[in-house]
Amino acid sequence: MKTMTRRMTALFLTVILLLAGCGKAPAAGGGAAPVGTAVSDGTGKGEATILAAAIFPEWPKRKSPDKPASEAWQEMNKARTITTMDNRDLRAKVAAFSTRYFSVMMQGQENVILSPVTTWLALGMLAEVTAGDTQAEILTALQCTDIEECRDMAQKLVKSVYIDDSVSRTVPACAFFLSDKEEYREEPLRQLAEVYLASAFSGTMGSDEYNAFLQAWLDQQTGGMLTDEASAVKTDPDEVLALAAAMYLKTPWEESFAESAVAERPFETPSGQVKTEFMTGPASVKWYVQGNGWKAAYRSMQGGMTMWFILPDEGVDPAAIAQDPALTAMLTAARPDEVTEADVMLTVPMFDVSSSADIVKKLPEMGIRLALDENKADFSPLLPQLSAKGIEVCVSKVDTAARVKIDTAGVEASAFTVIHATKALAPQPLPQVYLVFDRPFLFAVTGPNGVVEFAGLVNSPAE
């Protein structure tokens, strides 16, 4: 079995040729570098060895959303639309995952911005490098029955999301970052490269150079929208793997909001009223959805995308709405079954909101527990040598960040999810504690069945 990282260059060179038709891959800071060589982040601070890089097929460009698209564009968009709209099962399962993710994360009074797509892809990659019950928990959280279904969903998800035609841009990106000190089994890494179109890098975990490279990769894949958040992501010296998924979106509304319809008005936050600019314009259809305690309508964007606006009724907790099965049904359907016909006008605030968090402690609420347990996590498909030596590996951090901006012209958004897997640390010696009963104290004598047979208060042991 081939396992050494240095042997992977030839393997991944083959993968990149199959995926992209060339032996060049983009470096984190732009430009290109031959596969198997050291690359910089473009600033001179970051460095890694590139093992693979997936280059997406090029979309035919559009000069303007008002101009007819070329025949080549129509063919590519048709294939993308078929992947999305003709696969109701895919949409339903991703929506169910999203709803669960929302319900777990949307708590408290702070802004919570999420990207279910990047988290789904990162967890899908995690499933590829785990086995047994560890993998089964992840697959269940992803709404998949087995790893083959997960691979199929991942390929369809990436294909359905991706568009880059100069008018609309939604570009997903996946990568895995390996340690140059560890040995890896090739097959799961091949699956990551082929199924997720994931780039692959190797470097010294915990080093300033490798951290700077990872940060630059995240910054580039998110269009520079999450520079500060990306700079906070770091590997640890004991880390053996970082799985990263990122996405950048920028697209105009199909019908822009009129600048003349922008006006300042109050917004009721949980802590009080604030003034902000609102824009008013028609919904994209002449109906809205009435849920249990909420209403929703949407605006269409170029590239076949939609932005739903979901308004809780007065006094209804927005977090509770995220758990409503009707919300999943609405997001899944091309047109919800039950709608209320109306001439809908939307008045929504212009906003630029973001949030970031390590969500590792939230994963158990999604049913993912074993991957976090250093005594039970099974990473043997990827790291058989460590498993044979009894060295445990588990998920230690899950860095997430997302940002969404909307204005009269359109929407711009970005997000990333990075899953860190680390070798379990050797048990630390327990602290020594002295309990000196030199003042009044209590005692109790219990039998084998827990019955208190004697008890007392000793104020003076001399009496």
Helices and strands as residue ranges (DSSP letters): G 5-7, H 8-20, E 24-26, E 32-34, E 38-40, E 47-52, H 71-85, H 88-105, H 116-128, H 132-141, H 147-161, E 163-164, E 169-179, H 186-195, E 198-203, H 208-221, H 227-231, E 239-252, G 259-261, E 262-269, E 272-282, E 287-291, E 294-301, E 305-312, H 318-321, H 325-332, E 340-341, E 345-349, E 351-358, G 360-366, G 370-372, H 384-388, E 393-406, E 410-423, E 441-446, E 452-458
